Amino acid sequence: MAGQDDFVIALYNPKSKKRVQNIKEVREILLKYRDPKTPVGIVTAATRPDEKKVLSTLDDFTKEDINMFSLVVIGNSQTYIKEGYMITPRGYGNKEEGL
């Protein structure tokens, strides 16, 4: 339902040696509702010396190294990549003056 309703989705600890299929199932479910080019960000070992950040797409993100120390953020239909960052506008510019 989160995919169908266009939520940004964050998955913490999405894959381990025993749980390898779940992340593939998430991808298949979301591809029913989202563009394959939807941005996906993966951060592994956040704030640690071996931290790794990867930008990918919904179509290809499961090809990346994902493990139990990863956080996977799947964008929505408004998410885009600019200067190496995933950005999802919240629409305040149309609702509040000065934003």
All heavy atoms as an XYZ file, in Angstrom:
789
protein
N       0.821     -1.181      0.000
C       0.000      0.000      0.000
C       0.875      1.258      0.000
O       0.487      2.249     -0.582
C      -0.942     -0.021      1.183
C      -1.778     -1.270      1.203
S      -3.553     -1.238      1.318
C      -4.187      0.269      0.926
N       2.021      1.209      0.650
C       2.911      2.372      0.658
C       3.394      2.685     -0.751
O       3.520      3.842     -1.127
C       4.093      2.136      1.588
N       3.652      1.669     -1.536
C       4.060      1.862     -2.920
C       2.936      2.392     -3.775
O       3.131      3.290     -4.600
N       1.784      1.880     -3.574
C       0.607      2.298     -4.325
C       0.232      3.746     -4.002
O      -0.198      4.487     -4.873
C      -0.551      1.366     -3.984
C      -1.733      1.487     -4.889
C      -2.756      0.395     -4.594
O      -2.671     -0.349     -3.618
N      -3.739      0.287     -5.452
N       0.435      4.154     -2.756
C       0.082      5.507     -2.338
C       1.229      6.500     -2.490
O       1.137      7.621     -2.019
C      -0.416      5.499     -0.893
C      -1.808      4.899     -0.782
O      -2.521      4.841     -1.796
O      -2.173      4.483      0.325
N       2.311      6.100     -3.132
C       3.409      6.988     -3.515
C       4.198      7.543     -2.326
O       4.717      8.645     -2.375
C       2.890      8.127     -4.407
C       3.975      8.710     -5.300
O       4.913      7.976     -5.666
O       3.881      9.902     -5.630
N       4.313      6.775     -1.263
C       5.147      7.169     -0.126
C       6.615      6.962     -0.456
O       6.962      6.038     -1.193
C       4.848      6.317      1.116
C       3.558      6.623      1.789
C       2.434      5.861      1.539
C       3.474      7.672      2.686
C       1.245      6.136      2.178
C       2.279      7.952      3.330
C       1.158      7.174      3.071
N       7.491      7.784      0.118
C       8.909      7.466      0.150
C       9.050      6.355      1.181
O       8.437      6.400      2.247
C       9.752      8.699      0.558
C      11.198      8.314      0.778
C       9.644      9.785     -0.501
N       9.846      5.349      0.872
C       9.947      4.166      1.726
C      11.387      3.984      2.179
O      12.305      4.033      1.368
C       9.474      2.912      0.965
C       8.006      3.078      0.552
C       9.678      1.653      1.800
C       7.523      2.029     -0.420
N      11.585      3.774      3.481
C      12.910      3.494      4.027
C      12.920      2.079      4.595
O      12.027      1.706      5.359
C      13.271      4.500      5.111
N      13.920      1.311      4.207
C      14.062     -0.066      4.679
C      15.384     -0.190      5.431
O      16.454     -0.007      4.843
C      14.055     -1.039      3.494
C      12.865     -0.962      2.549
C      13.116     -1.813      1.321
C      11.603     -1.390      3.259
N      15.309     -0.479      6.717
C      16.510     -0.648      7.534
C      16.784     -2.130      7.706
O      15.857     -2.909      7.943
C      16.315      0.019      8.904
C      17.469     -0.216      9.825
C      18.704      0.403      9.593
C      17.359     -1.075     10.893
C      19.772      0.186     10.429
C      18.428     -1.311     11.738
C      19.632     -0.682     11.499
O      20.697     -0.907     12.313
N      18.054     -2.522      7.596
C      18.446     -3.918      7.736
C      17.632     -4.785      6.765
O      17.006     -5.754      7.161
C      18.242     -4.356      9.194
C      18.799     -5.724      9.497
O      19.359     -6.401      8.642
N      18.636     -6.147     10.734
N      17.645     -4.446      5.469
C      16.756     -5.095      4.515
C      17.204     -6.452      3.993
O      16.422     -7.141      3.351
C      16.713     -4.096      3.368
C      18.056     -3.469      3.393
C      18.414     -3.375      4.856
N      18.449     -6.835      4.284
C      18.945     -8.085      3.710
C      20.038     -8.649      4.600
O      20.849     -7.909      5.147
C      19.500     -7.811      2.304
C      19.965     -9.018      1.552
C      20.428     -8.605      0.162
C      21.061     -9.749     -0.565
N      21.630     -9.330     -1.853
N      20.037     -9.952      4.750
C      21.101    -10.631      5.487
C      21.428    -11.926      4.755
O      20.843    -12.227      3.711
C      20.656    -10.923      6.926
O      19.622    -11.886      6.934
N      22.329    -12.690      5.304
C      22.697    -13.954      4.657
C      21.505    -14.894      4.531
O      21.395    -15.630      3.561
C      23.825    -14.634      5.430
C      25.131    -13.891      5.327
C      26.219    -14.566      6.128
C      27.493    -13.749      6.044
N      28.561    -14.322      6.837
N      20.602    -14.859      5.504
C      19.424    -15.738      5.472
C      18.226    -15.084      4.804
O      17.355    -15.771      4.288
C      19.047    -16.165      6.895
C      20.077    -17.062      7.536
C      19.638    -17.480      8.926
C      20.696    -18.349      9.575
N      20.311    -18.753     10.921
N      18.150    -13.764      4.837
C      17.011    -13.034      4.255
C      17.440    -12.376      2.945
O      17.688    -11.189      2.889
C      16.504    -11.968      5.218
C      15.855    -12.498      6.447
C      15.361    -11.378      7.365
N      16.479    -10.618      7.919
C      16.807     -9.381      7.551
N      16.129     -8.740      6.635
N      17.829     -8.763      8.110
N      17.528    -13.138      1.898
C      17.977    -12.590      0.615
C      16.822    -12.299     -0.334
O      16.954    -11.480     -1.240
C      18.993    -13.529     -0.075
C      20.254    -13.646      0.756
C      18.394    -14.902     -0.320
N      15.697    -12.936     -0.134
C      14.587    -12.808     -1.079
C      13.703    -11.590     -0.801
O      13.107    -11.040     -1.721
C      13.733    -14.088     -1.050
C      12.732    -14.193     -2.155
C      13.364    -14.197     -3.544
O      14.494    -14.613     -3.757
N      12.624    -13.697     -4.506
N      13.626    -11.140      0.435
C      12.703    -10.054      0.789
C      12.928     -8.791     -0.034
O      11.979     -8.166     -0.504
C      12.818     -9.710      2.273
C      12.355    -10.830      3.165
O      11.879    -11.856      2.697
N      12.507    -10.653      4.463
N      14.175     -8.392     -0.219
C      14.467     -7.153     -0.941
C      14.063     -7.286     -2.410
O      13.594     -6.330     -3.027
C      15.960     -6.751     -0.778
C      16.183     -5.315     -1.207
C      16.874     -7.683     -1.515
C      15.727     -4.301     -0.223
N      14.196     -8.474     -2.959
C      13.763     -8.718     -4.343
C      12.242     -8.641     -4.447
O      11.705     -8.126     -5.426
C      14.264    -10.077     -4.820
C      15.770    -10.143     -4.943
C      16.233    -11.529     -5.327
C      17.753    -11.614     -5.332
N      18.213    -12.964     -5.648
N      11.550     -9.141     -3.441
C      10.088     -9.076     -3.431
C       9.599     -7.637     -3.320
O       8.636     -7.251     -3.974
C       9.527     -9.932     -2.292
C       9.710    -11.414     -2.536
C       9.268    -12.275     -1.366
O       8.589    -11.755     -0.444
O       9.595    -13.469     -1.367
N      10.274     -6.836     -2.493
C       9.925     -5.413     -2.376
C      10.046     -4.745     -3.740
O       9.155     -4.011     -4.177
C      10.827     -4.707     -1.338
C      10.718     -3.199     -1.446
C      10.498     -5.176      0.065
N      11.147     -5.004     -4.421
C      11.370     -4.424     -5.757
C      10.246     -4.810     -6.718
O       9.685     -3.961     -7.409
C      12.719     -4.896     -6.305
C      13.018     -4.387     -7.692
C      14.322     -5.009     -8.217
N      14.464     -4.747     -9.613
C      13.963     -5.524    -10.584
N      13.286     -6.624    -10.292
N      14.138     -5.200    -11.846
N       9.900     -6.083     -6.753
C       8.859     -6.552     -7.675
C       7.498     -5.916     -7.362
O       6.769     -5.520     -8.275
C       8.746     -8.076     -7.643
C       9.957     -8.785     -8.213
C      10.268     -8.379     -9.648
O       9.332     -8.294    -10.468
O      11.452     -8.127     -9.947
N       7.168     -5.807     -6.095
C       5.897     -5.183     -5.705
C       5.874     -3.722     -6.130
O       4.913     -3.246     -6.731
C       5.662     -5.315     -4.182
C       5.393     -6.780     -3.822
C       4.512     -4.408     -3.728
C       5.444     -7.073     -2.333
N       6.957     -2.991     -5.827
C       6.983     -1.558     -6.137
C       6.999     -1.289     -7.636
O       6.448     -0.277     -8.090
C       8.157     -0.887     -5.446
C       8.031     -0.811     -3.930
C       9.277     -0.203     -3.318
C       6.795     -0.034     -3.513
N       7.592     -2.172     -8.421
C       7.598     -1.974     -9.873
C       6.198     -2.056    -10.486
O       5.979     -1.587    -11.594
C       8.544     -2.968    -10.548
C      10.025     -2.604    -10.467
C      10.889     -3.765    -10.954
C      10.326     -1.333    -11.253
N       5.262     -2.599     -9.739
C       3.869     -2.616    -10.210
C       3.258     -1.214    -10.172
O       2.300     -0.936    -10.882
C       3.023     -3.549     -9.351
C       3.391     -4.999     -9.482
C       2.551     -5.840     -8.552
C       3.006     -7.289     -8.578
N       2.267     -8.108     -7.602
N       3.797     -0.342     -9.310
C       3.213      0.978     -9.082
C       4.140      2.145     -9.427
O       3.678      3.271     -9.528
C       2.812      1.124     -7.601
C       1.926      0.017     -7.130
C       2.408     -0.980     -6.302
C       0.592     -0.039     -7.527
C       1.589     -2.012     -5.870
C      -0.229     -1.070     -7.102
C       0.274     -2.052     -6.275
O      -0.534     -3.068     -5.854
N       5.434      1.880     -9.562
C       6.406      2.962     -9.732
C       7.198      2.805    -11.020
O       7.424      1.700    -11.497
C       7.404      2.961     -8.570
C       6.741      2.978     -7.212
C       7.067      4.228     -6.481
N       6.330      4.273     -5.233
C       6.875      4.488     -4.063
N       8.166      4.698     -3.963
N       6.120      4.546     -2.985
N       7.676      3.935    -11.496
C       8.542      3.963    -12.664
C       9.857      3.239    -12.330
O      10.412      3.447    -11.248
C       8.827      5.434    -13.010
C       9.618      5.611    -14.288
O      10.648      4.932    -14.472
O       9.208      6.451    -15.096
N      10.366      2.411    -13.222
C      11.627      1.716    -12.963
C      12.806      2.662    -12.717
O      13.795      2.271    -12.098
C      11.870      0.910    -14.245
C      10.553      0.825    -14.919
C       9.764      2.022    -14.492
N      12.698      3.902    -13.151
C      13.775      4.887    -12.967
C      13.642      5.668    -11.661
O      14.409      6.603    -11.409
C      13.829      5.857    -14.149
C      14.097      5.167    -15.469
C      15.418      4.424    -15.438
C      15.648      3.665    -16.724
N      16.631      2.600    -16.564
N      12.698      5.294    -10.809
C      12.549      5.939     -9.500
C      13.870      5.866     -8.747
O      14.465      4.789     -8.617
C      11.448      5.238     -8.680
O      10.210      5.324     -9.384
C      11.304      5.842     -7.292
N      14.362      6.994     -8.239
C      15.638      6.978     -7.510
C      15.583      6.158     -6.220
O      14.575      6.156     -5.508
C      15.873      8.451     -7.169
C      15.102      9.203     -8.189
C      13.880      8.362     -8.438
N      16.679      5.465     -5.973
C      16.857      4.686     -4.744
C      18.242      4.999     -4.196
O      19.232      4.948     -4.930
C      16.726      3.170     -5.012
C      17.024      2.372     -3.746
C      15.337      2.830     -5.541
N      18.302      5.339     -2.911
C      19.569      5.588     -2.242
C      19.872      4.469     -1.266
O      18.971      3.967     -0.594
N      21.116      4.087     -1.216
C      21.550      3.033     -0.292
C      22.739      3.566      0.510
O      23.725      4.021     -0.069
C      21.981      1.759     -1.047
C      20.840      1.261     -1.941
C      22.432      0.679     -0.075
C      21.288      0.276     -3.007
N      22.610      3.529      1.839
C      23.721      3.897      2.718
C      24.038      2.665      3.558
O      23.158      2.098      4.199
C      23.366      5.078      3.642
C      24.524      5.391      4.578
C      22.984      6.296      2.828
N      25.286      2.273      3.527
C      25.733      1.119      4.298
C      26.796      1.577      5.288
O      27.669      2.363      4.943
C      26.289      0.027      3.365
O      25.260     -0.351      2.434
C      26.719     -1.201      4.145
N      26.683      1.106      6.507
C      27.616      1.436      7.594
C      27.647      2.942      7.852
O      28.714      3.550      7.969
C      29.012      0.894      7.293
N      26.477      3.542      7.955
C      26.374      4.991      8.170
C      27.175      5.445      9.379
O      27.135      4.807     10.429
C      24.910      5.394      8.335
N      27.892      6.534      9.215
C      28.737      7.199     10.207
C      29.964      6.386     10.621
O      30.706      6.806     11.495
C      27.966      7.628     11.481
O      27.669      6.484     12.277
C      26.700      8.397     11.138
N      30.192      5.266      9.997
C      31.372      4.454     10.293
C      32.460      4.761      9.264
O      32.181      5.278      8.186
C      31.006      2.977     10.264
C      30.005      2.626     11.345
C      29.635      1.176     11.313
N      28.692      0.909     12.393
C      27.893     -0.136     12.425
N      27.901     -1.019     11.451
N      27.068     -0.307     13.434
N      33.696      4.416      9.576
C      34.787      4.709      8.634
C      34.586      4.090      7.249
O      35.047      4.633      6.259
C      36.024      4.113      9.320
C      35.679      4.096     10.771
C      34.195      3.857     10.835
N      33.894      2.969      7.174
C      33.687      2.300      5.892
C      32.319      2.621      5.271
O      31.819      1.874      4.426
C      33.862      0.785      6.034
C      32.938      0.162      7.071
O      32.425      0.896      7.949
O      32.729     -1.064      7.022
N      31.736      3.763      5.667
C      30.437      4.179      5.121
C      30.474      4.199      3.594
O      31.447      4.643      2.987
C      30.077      5.567      5.635
C      28.785      6.104      5.061
C      28.461      7.484      5.577
O      28.185      7.606      6.784
O      28.501      8.438      4.778
N      29.385      3.739      3.003
C      29.275      3.720      1.539
C      27.898      4.228      1.148
O      26.893      3.819      1.734
C      29.475      2.291      1.034
C      29.390      2.140     -0.465
C      29.594      0.689     -0.872
C      29.314      0.514     -2.346
N      29.315     -0.895     -2.741
N      27.858      5.126      0.168
C      26.595      5.670     -0.332
C      26.498      5.374     -1.830
O      27.466      5.580     -2.561
C      26.515      7.171     -0.118
C      26.535      7.578      1.331
C      26.442      9.067      1.455
C      27.736      9.568      2.029
N      27.784     10.994      2.202
N      25.331      4.913     -2.254
C      25.108      4.583     -3.662
C      23.752      5.130     -4.079
O      22.774      5.007     -3.335
C      25.116      3.049     -3.881
C      24.775      2.699     -5.320
C      26.453      2.448     -3.495
N      23.700      5.722     -5.253
C      22.427      6.113     -5.862
C      22.148      5.150     -7.000
O      23.032      4.851     -7.804
C      22.485      7.541     -6.385
C      22.568      8.617     -5.314
C      22.784      9.984     -5.956
C      21.305      8.629     -4.468
N      20.931      4.670     -7.063
C      20.541      3.710     -8.088
C      19.112      4.005     -8.518
O      18.598      5.098     -8.275
C      20.678      2.278     -7.529
O      20.490      1.321     -8.547
N      18.488      3.028     -9.129
C      17.088      3.139     -9.542
C      16.324      1.940     -9.012
O      16.918      0.911     -8.648
C      16.954      3.166    -11.074
O      17.420      1.911    -11.595
C      17.718      4.328    -11.683
N      15.019      2.057     -9.016
C      14.180      0.938     -8.585
C      14.453     -0.296     -9.440
O      14.460     -1.418     -8.947
C      12.704      1.341     -8.661
C      11.695      0.344     -8.128
C      11.969     -0.020     -6.675
C      10.288      0.903     -8.274
N      14.701     -0.088    -10.699
C      14.977     -1.190    -11.610
C      16.272     -1.925    -11.254
O      16.348     -3.140    -11.380
C      15.060     -0.653    -13.038
C      14.681     -1.682    -14.077
O      13.915     -2.610    -13.768
O      15.146     -1.535    -15.219
N      17.288     -1.201    -10.787
C      18.621     -1.786    -10.635
C      19.155     -1.902     -9.217
O      20.223     -2.477     -9.015
C      19.627     -0.943    -11.440
C      19.387     -1.036    -12.936
O      18.920     -2.085    -13.410
O      19.665     -0.038    -13.633
N      18.474     -1.368     -8.218
C      19.098     -1.266     -6.888
C      19.449     -2.596     -6.251
O      20.380     -2.678     -5.453
C      18.253     -0.399     -5.939
C      17.123     -1.113     -5.255
C      17.265     -1.574     -3.951
C      15.921     -1.311     -5.893
C      16.224     -2.214     -3.299
C      14.868     -1.946     -5.269
C      15.020     -2.409     -3.963
N      18.752     -3.677     -6.604
C      19.063     -4.969     -5.982
C      20.370     -5.556     -6.511
O      20.867     -6.542     -5.971
C      17.918     -5.977     -6.165
O      17.612     -6.097     -7.554
C      16.685     -5.550     -5.390
N      20.962     -4.934     -7.522
C      22.270     -5.356     -8.035
C      23.396     -4.799     -7.164
O      24.539     -5.222     -7.288
C      22.456     -4.881     -9.475
C      21.455     -5.493    -10.436
C      21.601     -4.894    -11.814
C      20.508     -5.412    -12.734
N      20.529     -4.718    -14.036
N      23.057     -3.850     -6.303
C      24.048     -3.222     -5.425
C      24.301     -4.087     -4.194
O      23.511     -4.971     -3.876
C      23.570     -1.840     -4.991
C      23.282     -0.882     -6.118
C      24.509     -0.504     -6.928
O      25.641     -0.661     -6.424
O      24.328     -0.057     -8.072
N      25.396     -3.794     -3.499
C      25.726     -4.502     -2.269
C      24.817     -3.981     -1.157
O      24.945     -2.827     -0.730
C      27.195     -4.280     -1.927
C      27.627     -5.038     -0.688
O      27.031     -6.091     -0.390
O      28.569     -4.579     -0.016
N      23.897     -4.802     -0.731
C      22.962     -4.462      0.345
C      23.087     -5.538      1.413
O      23.067     -6.731      1.100
C      21.506     -4.394     -0.179
C      21.377     -3.327     -1.255
C      20.533     -4.146      0.969
C      20.033     -3.339     -1.968
N      23.195     -5.108      2.674
C      23.321     -6.078      3.761
C      22.603     -5.578      5.003
O      21.866     -4.591      4.947
C      24.801     -6.383      4.025
C      25.585     -5.163      4.428
O      25.185     -4.410      5.322
N      26.718     -4.940      3.770
N      22.846     -6.234      6.117
C      22.136     -5.893      7.347
C      22.561     -4.558      7.950
O      21.929     -4.054      8.867
C      22.273     -7.007      8.382
C      23.686     -7.282      8.799
S      23.817     -8.710      9.870
C      23.284     -8.024     11.421
N      23.603     -3.943      7.401
C      24.042     -2.627      7.860
C      23.599     -1.521      6.910
O      24.048     -0.386      7.016
C      25.569     -2.592      8.015
C      26.068     -3.549      9.056
C      26.713     -4.712      8.680
C      25.877     -3.296     10.398
C      27.167     -5.603      9.637
C      26.320     -4.180     11.359
C      26.973     -5.347     10.982
N      22.712     -1.868      5.985
C      22.260     -0.914      4.964
C      20.926     -0.275      5.320
O      20.093     -0.875      6.000
C      22.106     -1.621      3.612
O      23.311     -2.167      3.169
N      20.758      0.929      4.812
C      19.480      1.621      4.815
C      19.170      1.908      3.352
O      19.982      2.504      2.646
C      19.551      2.933      5.597
C      18.314      3.822      5.509
C      17.146      3.173      6.235
C      18.602      5.188      6.075
N      18.018      1.452      2.899
C      17.591      1.665      1.515
C      16.429      2.648      1.540
O      15.439      2.431      2.245
C      17.156      0.335      0.862
C      16.610      0.565     -0.546
C      18.306     -0.657      0.837
N      16.555      3.741      0.782
C      15.498      4.742      0.694
C      14.994      4.749     -0.749
O      15.758      5.046     -1.676
C      15.987      6.143      1.103
C      14.855      7.156      0.995
C      16.554      6.118      2.519
N      13.724      4.421     -0.906
C      13.099      4.350     -2.227
C      12.237      5.586     -2.402
O      11.316      5.825     -1.614
C      12.264      3.063     -2.371
C      13.157      1.841     -2.130
C      11.600      3.007     -3.752
C      12.412      0.547     -1.922
N      12.551      6.381     -3.406
C      11.835      7.627     -3.633
C      10.412      7.410     -4.120
O       9.974      6.288     -4.373
N       9.692      8.519     -4.275
C       8.339      8.454     -4.824
C       8.337      9.064     -6.225
O       9.398      9.296     -6.809
C       7.325      9.115     -3.888
C       7.484     10.617     -3.788
O       8.215     11.266     -4.529
N       6.782     11.197     -2.840
N       7.164      9.351     -6.764
C       7.072      9.844     -8.142
C       7.661     11.239     -8.313
O       7.952     11.649     -9.432
C       5.614      9.840     -8.608
O       4.848     10.740     -7.831
N       7.869     11.966     -7.224
C       8.417     13.321     -7.292
C       9.917     13.376     -6.989
O      10.551     14.414     -7.152
C       7.677     14.228     -6.302
C       6.181     14.297     -6.518
C       5.834     14.833     -7.897
O       6.301     15.905     -8.276
N       5.050     14.090     -8.650
N      10.488     12.286     -6.539
C      11.889     12.248     -6.144
C      12.797     12.371     -7.367
O      12.535     11.767     -8.400
C      12.211     10.942     -5.394
O      11.333     10.830     -4.263
C      13.655     10.910     -4.908
N      13.855     13.155     -7.200
C      14.837     13.294     -8.275
C      16.230     13.402     -7.656
O      16.379     13.556     -6.446
C      14.534     14.511     -9.157
C      14.557     15.841     -8.439
C      15.703     16.621     -8.427
C      13.424     16.313     -7.766
C      15.735     17.841     -7.765
C      13.443     17.528     -7.108
C      14.600     18.292     -7.109
O      14.629     19.494     -6.460
N      17.241     13.289     -8.497
C      18.622     13.380     -8.039
C      19.217     14.674     -8.564
O      19.083     14.998     -9.744
C      19.446     12.172     -8.506
C      18.902     10.907     -7.832
C      20.930     12.366     -8.186
C      19.542      9.626     -8.287
N      19.851     15.429     -7.657
C      20.514     16.676     -8.025
C      21.830     16.750     -7.271
O      21.842     16.650     -6.040
C      19.630     17.872     -7.682
C      20.251     19.196     -8.071
C      19.312     20.346     -7.775
C      19.958     21.661     -8.184
N      19.085     22.790     -7.902
N      22.900     16.930     -8.010
C      24.231     17.085     -7.430
C      24.570     15.971     -6.431
O      25.144     16.207     -5.375
C      24.366     18.467     -6.788
C      24.197     19.597     -7.778
C      24.212     20.970     -7.151
O      24.535     21.099     -5.946
O      23.897     21.928     -7.878
N      24.181     14.750     -6.777
C      24.511     13.596     -5.955
C      23.610     13.357     -4.759
O      23.922     12.521     -3.915
N      22.497     14.090     -4.668
C      21.557     13.925     -3.558
C      20.178     13.557     -4.079
O      19.738     14.062     -5.112
C      21.423     15.220     -2.748
C      22.664     15.569     -1.980
C      23.605     16.432     -2.527
C      22.900     15.029     -0.723
C      24.763     16.762     -1.832
C      24.054     15.359     -0.016
C      24.976     16.216     -0.584
O      26.117     16.533      0.108
N      19.483     12.715     -3.337
C      18.076     12.427     -3.627
C      17.237     13.522     -2.982
O      17.429     13.830     -1.801
C      17.648     11.085     -3.016
C      18.002      9.884     -3.824
S      17.493      8.340     -3.020
C      15.725      8.527     -2.869
N      16.320     14.073     -3.741
C      15.462     15.146     -3.236
C      14.021     14.789     -3.526
O      13.670     14.426     -4.650
C      15.817     16.490     -3.902
C      17.267     16.851     -3.594
C      14.849     17.590     -3.463
C      17.802     18.011     -4.386
N      13.180     14.913     -2.508
C      11.743     14.729     -2.672
C      11.075     16.006     -2.191
O      11.006     16.260     -0.985
C      11.222     13.525     -1.866
O      11.951     12.362     -2.256
C       9.736     13.310     -2.121
N      10.597     16.847     -3.111
C       9.942     18.090     -2.694
C       8.647     17.781     -1.954
O       7.964     16.807     -2.257
C       9.675     18.819     -4.008
C       9.747     17.783     -5.067
C      10.600     16.667     -4.550
N       8.340     18.624     -1.001
C       7.137     18.406     -0.200
C       6.000     19.321     -0.604
O       4.924     19.246     -0.037
C       7.477     18.582      1.275
C       8.449     17.474      1.701
C       8.709     17.461      3.136
N       7.479     17.269      3.886
C       7.402     17.340      5.196
N       8.470     17.607      5.895
N       6.273     17.173      5.817
N       6.226     20.218     -1.547
C       5.142     21.043     -2.051
C       4.838     22.286     -1.253
O       3.875     22.979     -1.534
N       5.639     22.608     -0.248
C       5.361     23.789      0.561
C       5.455     25.079     -0.231
O       4.841     26.067      0.113
C       6.295     23.878      1.765
C       6.093     22.777      2.767
C       7.169     22.097      3.305
C       4.816     22.417      3.170
C       6.984     21.088      4.233
C       4.620     21.408      4.092
C       5.704     20.757      4.617
O       5.523     19.773      5.527
N       6.259     25.073     -1.293
C       6.422     26.267     -2.107
C       5.096     26.784     -2.660
O       4.925     27.967     -2.871
N       4.167     25.910     -2.845
C       2.849     26.303     -3.357
C       1.870     26.667     -2.243
O       0.792     27.173     -2.510
C       2.243     25.161     -4.185
C       3.072     24.870     -5.407
O       3.714     25.737     -5.974
N       3.056     23.618     -5.824
N       2.241     26.426     -0.995
C       1.307     26.619      0.114
C       1.718     27.733      1.069
O       0.866     28.335      1.704
C       1.181     25.317      0.896
C       0.622     24.179      0.073
C       0.601     22.899      0.859
C       0.169     21.752     -0.017
N       0.266     20.469      0.633
N       2.991     27.988      1.202
C       3.474     28.941      2.192
C       4.297     30.027      1.500
O       5.160     29.726      0.698
C       4.373     28.231      3.204
C       3.735     27.039      3.884
C       3.056     27.424      5.180
O       3.359     28.497      5.714
O       2.231     26.636      5.650
N       4.054     31.257      1.834
C       4.857     32.333      1.301
C       6.266     32.264      1.853
O       6.469     31.888      2.997
C       4.229     33.692      1.665
C       3.018     34.009      0.829
C       2.567     35.433      1.080
O       3.412     36.316      1.217
O       1.329     35.614      1.145
N       7.243     32.624      1.020
C       8.627     32.669      1.456
C       9.361     31.336      1.387
O      10.515     31.258      1.732
N       8.701     30.278      0.976
C       9.374     28.982      0.875
C       9.598     28.613     -0.572
O       8.926     28.973     -1.445
C       8.546     27.873      1.537
C       8.380     27.996      3.029
C       7.520     26.847      3.552
C       9.714     27.975      3.744
